[in-house]
Amino acid sequence: MFLIPCPFCGQRNEEEFVSGGEARRRPDDPASLDDAAWADHLFNRDNTKGVVREWWWHARGCRLWFMVERDTLNQAISPAEKPP
Amino acid sequence: MRNALSYHERWSEAWRSPEPKPGYDVVIIGGGGHGLATAYHLARDHGIGNVAVLEKGWLGGGNTGRNTVTVRSNYLRDPSIRFFERSRRLYEDLSATLNFNVMFSRRGQIDLIQTWAKWRDVRRRSLSMALVDAEYTIITPGEIVRRVPLVELDPKARLPILGGAWHPGAGIARHDAVAWGYARAADAAGVDIIQNCEVTGIRRAGGRVTGVETTRGTIMAPRISVAVAGHASVVAAMAGLRLPIETVPLQAFVSAPLKPVLDVVLNCPALHVYLAQTDKGELIIGGGADGYTSYAQRGSIHVIEQSVAALIDLMPRLGRVAMLRQWAGMIDLAWDTSPIISTTPVGGLFVDVGWGSGGFKAIPASGEAFAQLIATGEPPELIRPFGLDRFLRGRPVLETAGASNRE
């Protein structure tokens, strides 16, 4: 159990949130990708052991999305960023 | 007998602890059930005995020692049913095959049906499973209570028990014994089992693997097989490979030993809890997976609370039972929650990863099939659907039968 700093609501219990997975940049021009590059974007993950930048959704709160940096070894979380 | 009467101090070692040689024909990363079974089958079926199994800790100390020991084949998709039924049948004879008592107890499993959607799902699965002669039949609530008196039927419950699905082939085995049995058999066939040897890098030249860097020096090998759970992405990254895998915690807990109260595996998919009673008398209880990626080998307490609440809902008499231990295993999950046993874009690198919550039951069939893949370079029919290329080709094996699946 850990707290997640929602940039809109402040520190809240993990149970209020849904993890959105690691932050990935959508390819600038998806139409130009071949199947392998598109499959890599869709399915493959870095699945980092250590600090990851990831999406969270405050589903049982303000219902907004934001990003944090979290250490997957000890769940230490940096202050959140509002989405651009 | 003589050793039992001498304070257990004179047992000989069941396997050697050799120094690593400079090179092998095949190096297997991961000394859990999968790695050891693969080494055993490489030596026994394919005559490749110049094999090293590298284990960063002790044998079976990873997910092989952290699972809930259930062996079953009541899956959804045809390839999964075929594969897990093959594995389940190998378990039935495993003690004789390895000459090591793995304490497989074919006690059957009851899946509780608490929604009409689940009823249809069970009906579909029972027909799919009948194609490979695996039995999965619907039983009445009265029959469930007759077989498991702990269960209390509450007609006013939010999810009343409508029936059950009886899977007579399912059972449990002793997890350590499976690792030890394969280790002893592989060692006898000439395989070097090297413990306390963590792989820190994978050497490559010209698009092919050439060896591994370890905490006990460099070991060269033209074929490297990754049979790692909970760290598949980390090891694959050493070879520059990205996998469609996320690592999440899956928690389990064990009660104080009780008199015999439960002689089947009881699974409640709607409320995310399943349990069995070990020969020692402990109830071994598994729940759902945590909802975020983690390598911490522990999960959040509210996930356990959910499992315990479900347990007491179904079996109120367990409310006063003390829980002894609680832990988490890190499970590697592909997004279709099916395993990956495959060649890779890196020459000479093979992966047997992504077993999610179902790795233990897969050990015998996975060892057999993965060994054939490594020896011949061609996947046997049994594992062809589980290749890494299934994502690229749009042929995922979407599975719903794992403990990590949400209904």
Interface residues (C-beta under 8 A of the other chain):
Chain A: M1 F2 E14 E15 V18 S19 G21 E22 D35 A36 A39 D40 L42 F43 N44 R45 D46 N47 T48 K49 V52 E54 R70 T72 L73 N74 Q75
Chain B: H231 S233 V234 A237 R242 L243 P244 I245 E246 T247 G291 Y292 T293 S294 Y295 A296 S300 I301 H302 W335 F391 L392
